[in-house]
Amino acid sequence: MIRRLEPGDAEDCDAIIRSLPSWFGNDQGIAECAEAVRSQAGLVRLEDGAVTGFLTWKRHHPETAEITWLAVHAEHRGAGAGTELVEALVAASPALRYLTVKTLSAACDYQPYEETRAFYRARGFCELIELDLWGPENPATLFLRPL
């Protein structure tokens, strides 16, 4: 089941992040994610009443939104939860024409994020541009999905 992110979900989202140290090992990123689940719009995926994944997002333009954070608990990865969250955002936002997401660039050659990039490609996103947002040691790629 997918529902809107609520303030009481924040600690469950923090626990999901802690279950994924290969993706969320940067203290600044962990803090930014914690802030996002406490301040941005979002969705959570529930299984047997427990939060197993979440997505936060921002609308930058009436027709464009950005997925700011997406994570599925390590014990639930690979079973479709991330896809459900992305598609629930798309279904709930019929005015959107574009969905974007930033993630670590392939230029980093950090294997866990190849899975992340493959996930987004498989859901209709394409690489748009490389960005220097997080410093030269952490180049980003902006992905775009036309809706």
C-alpha positions, 0 to 999 in steps of 0.5 A: 500500500502507498500513502502520503508521507506523514510526520510520524513516518520520519523515524521509520524513514531514518531507519530505512536510510540506516539499512543502506550504508552503501548508498547513504554513508555520507553524514551530510546526505543523511542529515539532508534526507532526514530534513526532507522526510520532515519537510517535503511532500512524499509517499511511503510504502507500507507492508504489513503496516510497516514503512518499507520505503519512501519517496520525497519530492519537490515541485519546481514548476507546475509541470515539473517535479523532482524526486529528492530522495527515494529509498527502500529498506535493504530487506525489501529491495528488488521486489518492486517497492521503488517502482510502486513509489515512482508510479504512485507519484506519477499517478497522483500528479496528472499535471506533471509533464516531466519528472527529474532526479539527481543521483551520483554520476557514473564518473565516480565509478562507485558500484552501488550507484550503478544499480541506482542509475539502472533503476531509473533508466528502467523506469523511463528516465534518461541521463540529461546532464552532469552537474557539480552540485556535491563537489568534484569527488561526488559528481551528479547526473540529472535524469529526466523522465517525460510523462 
